[in-house]
């Protein structure tokens, strides 16, 4: 186990890197016209720079490389995350031209990124029966399938939340905090460091992204945050999971999961493709009731903290 100062320094370095980088990235984005233009689905009324995801990625990779000591796990996240960042940036580029990027290249790239995690042995391998103590090992195909579905799902769920200022970054930070405590309790110390590094990167960016946002993370940043959260959950929470503690990472990521379930159910009911954006997310509904962006985000933060506490409580009961 690392001393407390080690965790504090890794968090602080990640926070400072992205916090200090973002103003320069914002200027570059404005200079080259890489901005998100308002439309009927957006809550902003002026073009906003879209390259914030680059700062989040650089901050995470540099700090995790210095402090993480996670070996193949780090390289799996860094390389898979680079693919996620690249396809997300291409999607963001289409947004700057007021065009829609086809979903299938993005989806296939996310699957490839998840398979990179599998190749680095970041997999859901099986489950413990808490009653008999027997460990049920998944066959290879099921291990790969569950890992890919989980990774691609969480990757997109965080992106779904990136609809109002500060929401995706704040919820990602809260989820990363949950995974930090979960990793500590399960003695997965490299994952604890990666969780704090991700939390620092998210909060450093949040300083520039909270309402009124001066820069957006774009699909590149939101999907990268989701990808890393998914990978850390697999390595730090799903390892040697019992039937009861399987719910722990689900609760830690409860806000994006709940919002996604609501949105997908609504779009299926209305016979619309699930990948087409609209103003039907839970945060849009709260704002239609008259809440401001700040009030809406604050409610989501509180709910996220509730899920976080619940996930840790379940783990303590299941131990």
C-alpha positions in Angstrom: 0.0 0.0 0.0 1.2 3.5 -0.9 1.6 6.2 1.8 -1.0 9.0 1.8 1.4 11.5 0.3 1.8 9.3 -2.8 -1.9 9.4 -3.5 -2.1 13.2 -2.9 0.9 13.9 -5.2 -0.5 11.7 -8.0 -3.9 13.4 -7.7 -2.3 16.9 -7.6 0.0 16.4 -10.6 -2.9 15.1 -12.8 -5.1 18.1 -11.7 -2.4 20.7 -12.4 -1.4 19.3 -15.8 -4.9 19.6 -17.3 -5.7 22.7 -15.4 -2.6 24.5 -16.8 -2.9 23.0 -20.3 -6.6 23.9 -21.0 -6.2 27.7 -21.6 -3.6 27.0 -24.3 -5.8 24.2 -25.8 -8.8 26.6 -25.8 -6.8 29.3 -27.7 -5.7 26.7 -30.3 -9.3 25.5 -30.7 -10.6 29.0 -31.2 -7.8 29.8 -33.7 -8.5 26.8 -35.9 -12.3 26.9 -35.5 -12.6 23.6 -33.7 -15.8 24.7 -31.8 -19.1 23.2 -31.0 -21.8 25.2 -32.7 -25.2 25.7 -31.1 -28.3 23.9 -32.4 -31.8 22.9 -31.2 -30.4 20.1 -29.0 -27.6 22.2 -27.3 -27.9 24.3 -24.2 -25.2 26.8 -25.1 -25.9 29.7 -27.4 -22.4 30.6 -28.5 -19.6 28.5 -30.2 -17.5 26.7 -27.5 -14.0 25.2 -28.1 -14.1 21.4 -28.3 -10.6 20.1 -27.7 -10.7 19.6 -24.0 -10.5 15.8 -24.2 -6.8 16.1 -25.4 -5.9 17.8 -22.1 -7.7 15.1 -20.1 -5.9 12.3 -22.0 -2.4 13.9 -21.8 -2.9 14.6 -18.1 -4.0 11.0 -17.3 -1.4 9.2 -19.4 1.6 11.3 -18.1 0.6 11.0 -14.4 -0.5 7.4 -14.6 2.7 6.5 -16.3 4.7 8.3 -13.6 2.8 7.0 -10.5 0.5 4.2 -11.6 3.0 1.2 -11.7 0.2 -0.7 -13.4 2.3 -2.4 -16.1 0.1 -4.0 -18.9 -3.0 -2.4 -17.4 -1.5 1.1 -18.0 -0.6 0.3 -21.6 -3.9 -1.2 -22.3 -5.7 1.9 -21.1 -3.2 4.3 -22.8 -3.4 2.5 -26.2 -7.1 1.7 -26.1 -7.8 5.2 -24.8 -5.8 6.7 -27.7 -8.1 5.0 -30.1 -11.1 6.2 -28.2 -9.7 9.7 -28.2 -9.0 9.7 -31.9 -12.4 8.4 -33.1 -14.0 10.8 -30.6 -12.0 13.7 -32.0 -13.1 12.8 -35.5 -16.7 12.8 -34.3 -16.1 16.2 -32.8 -14.5 17.5 -36.1 -17.8 16.6 -37.8 -19.6 18.6 -35.2 -17.5 21.7 -36.0 -18.8 21.3 -39.6 -22.4 20.9 -38.3 -22.5 17.4 -39.7 -23.3 14.0 -38.1 -20.6 11.3 -37.9 -21.9 7.8 -38.6 -22.1 5.7 -35.4 -20.7 2.4 -36.8 -17.0 3.5 -37.2 -17.1 4.9 -33.6 -18.8 1.7 -32.3 -16.3 -0.6 -34.0 -13.4 1.4 -32.8 -14.7 1.2 -29.2 -14.9 -2.6 -29.6 -11.3 -2.7 -30.8 -10.2 -0.5 -27.9 -12.0 -2.9 -25.5 -10.2 -5.9 -27.1 -6.9 -4.1 -26.5 -7.9 -4.2 -22.8 -8.6 -7.9 -23.2 -5.2 -8.4 -24.8 -3.6 -6.8 -21.7 -5.5 -9.2 -19.5 -8.0 -6.6 -18.3 -10.9 -9.0 -18.3 -13.9 -10.1 -16.2 -12.7 -13.6 -15.5 -15.4 -15.1 -13.3 -17.3 -14.8 -10.1 -17.1 -16.2 -6.5 -20.1 -17.9 -4.9 -20.2 -16.3 -1.4 -22.1 -19.4 0.0 -19.8 -22.2 -1.2 -16.7 -20.2 -1.7 -16.3 -21.7 -5.1 -14.9 -19.6 -7.9 -16.6 -20.0 -11.3 -14.2 -19.2 -14.1 -15.8 -17.9 -17.2 -15.0 -19.6 -20.5 -12.8 -17.4 -22.7 -15.6 -16.3 -25.0 -17.8 -15.2 -22.1 -14.9 -13.4 -20.4 -14.2 -11.5 -23.6 -17.9 -10.8 -24.3 -18.7 -9.5 -20.9 -15.6 -7.3 -20.8 -16.3 -5.8 -24.2 -20.0 -5.1 -23.4 -19.2 -3.5 -20.1 -16.4 -1.4 -21.6 -18.3 -0.2 -24.6 -21.4 0.4 -22.5 -19.7 2.6 -19.9 -17.7 4.4 -22.5 -20.9 5.6 -24.2 -22.8 6.2 -20.9 -20.4 8.9 -19.8 -20.7 10.4 -23.2 -24.5 10.5 -22.9 -24.1 12.6 -19.7 -22.0 15.2 -21.5 -25.0 17.4 -22.3 -24.7 20.3 -19.8 -21.7 22.1 -18.4 -19.7 20.3 -15.8 -21.9 17.2 -15.6 -19.8 14.5 -17.2 -16.5 15.7 -15.6 -18.1 16.0 -12.2 -19.8 12.6 -12.3 -16.7 11.0 -13.6 -14.7 12.4 -10.7 -17.3 11.1 -8.2 -17.2 7.6 -9.9 -13.4 7.6 -9.9 -13.5 8.5 -6.2 -15.8 5.5 -5.6 -13.4 3.2 -7.5 -10.5 4.6 -5.5 -12.0 3.4 -2.2 -13.2 0.2 -3.7 -9.7 -0.6 -5.0 -8.2 0.2 -1.5 -10.7 -2.1 0.2 -9.8 -4.9 -2.3 -6.1 -4.1 -2.0 -5.8 -3.3 -5.7 -3.3 -0.4 -5.0 -2.3 0.3 -8.6 -6.0 0.7 -9.5 -6.4 3.0 -6.5 -3.7 5.3 -8.0 -5.2 5.2 -11.5 -8.6 6.1 -10.0 -7.2 9.2 -8.2 -5.2 10.2 -11.3 -8.5 10.1 -13.3 -10.3 12.0 -10.6 -7.5 14.7 -10.7 -7.7 14.9 -14.5 -11.5 15.3 -14.4 -11.5 17.9 -11.6 -8.7 19.9 -13.3 -10.8 20.0 -16.4 -14.0 20.8 -14.5 -12.5 24.0 -13.3 -12.8 25.3 -16.9 -15.9 23.3 -17.8 -18.3 24.3 -15.0 -21.1 26.6 -16.0 -20.6 28.8 -17.9 -18.1 26.4 -19.7 -15.2 28.0 -21.5 -14.3 24.7 -23.2 -16.0 21.3 -23.8 -14.3 17.9 -23.5 -16.2 16.8 -26.6 -16.9 13.1 -27.5 -13.2 12.6 -27.4 -12.9 13.5 -23.7 -16.2 12.0 -22.5 -15.7 8.6 -24.1 -12.1 8.5 -22.8 -13.3 9.2 -19.3 -15.9 6.4 -19.7 -13.3 4.0 -21.1 -10.9 4.5 -18.3 -13.6 4.2 -15.6 -14.7 0.9 -17.3 -11.2 -0.5 -17.3 -10.5 0.5 -13.7 -13.7 -1.1 -12.6 -12.8 -4.3 -14.4 -9.4 -4.5 -12.9 -10.1 -3.0 -9.5 -13.7 -4.0 -8.7 -14.7 -7.0 -10.8 -11.6 -9.1 -9.9 -12.6 -12.0 -7.7 -16.1 -10.5 -7.4 -18.8 -12.3 -5.5 -22.4 -12.5 -6.6 -23.2 -9.7 -4.1 -20.2 -7.4 -4.9 -20.9 -7.5 -8.6 -23.3 -4.7 -7.9 -20.5 -2.5 -6.5 -19.1 -1.2 -9.8 -22.6 -0.8 -11.1 -23.5 1.4 -8.1 -20.2 3.3 -8.5 -21.3 4.2 -12.0 -24.9 4.5 -11.1 -25.7 7.9 -12.5 -24.6 7.3 -16.1 -26.1 3.8 -16.0 -29.5 5.1 -14.7 -29.6 8.0 -17.3 -28.7 5.6 -20.1 -31.4 3.1 -19.1 -33.9 5.9 -19.1 -32.9 7.3 -22.5 -32.7 3.9 -24.2 -36.1 2.9 -22.9 -37.6 6.1 -24.0 -36.1 5.9 -27.5 -37.2 2.3 -27.9 -40.7 3.2 -26.8 -40.8 6.0 -29.4 -39.2 3.7 -32.0 -36.2 6.0 -32.5 -32.5 4.9 -32.9 -30.7 5.0 -29.6 -27.6 6.7 -31.0 -29.5 9.8 -32.2 -29.2 12.6 -29.7 -32.2 14.5 -28.3 -33.3 16.5 -25.3 -34.8 13.6 -23.5 -32.1 12.9 -20.9 -32.9 13.2 -17.3 -31.0 16.4 -16.9 -33.0 18.0 -19.8 -36.2 17.0 -18.0 -35.0 18.7 -14.8 -34.2 21.9 -16.7 -37.6 21.8 -18.3 -39.1 21.9 -14.8 -37.3 25.2 -14.3 -34.0 24.3 -12.7 -30.9 26.1 -13.8 -27.8 24.3 -15.2 -26.0 24.7 -11.8 -29.0 23.4 -9.8 -29.4 20.4 -12.2 -25.7 19.5 -12.0 -25.8 19.9 -8.2 -28.6 17.4 -8.0 -26.7 14.9 -10.1 -23.6 15.4 -8.0 -25.6 14.6 -4.8 -27.2 11.5 -6.5 -23.7 10.4 -7.6 -22.4 10.7 -4.1 -25.3 8.6 -2.8 -24.5 5.9 -5.3 -20.8 6.2 -4.3 -21.6 5.7 -0.6 -23.9 2.8 -1.5 -21.3 1.0 -3.6 -18.7 1.2 -0.7 -21.3 0.0 1.8 -22.2 -3.0 -0.3 -18.6 -3.9 -0.7 -18.1 -3.7 3.1 -21.1 -5.9 3.7 -19.9 -8.4 1.0 -16.4 -8.7 2.3 
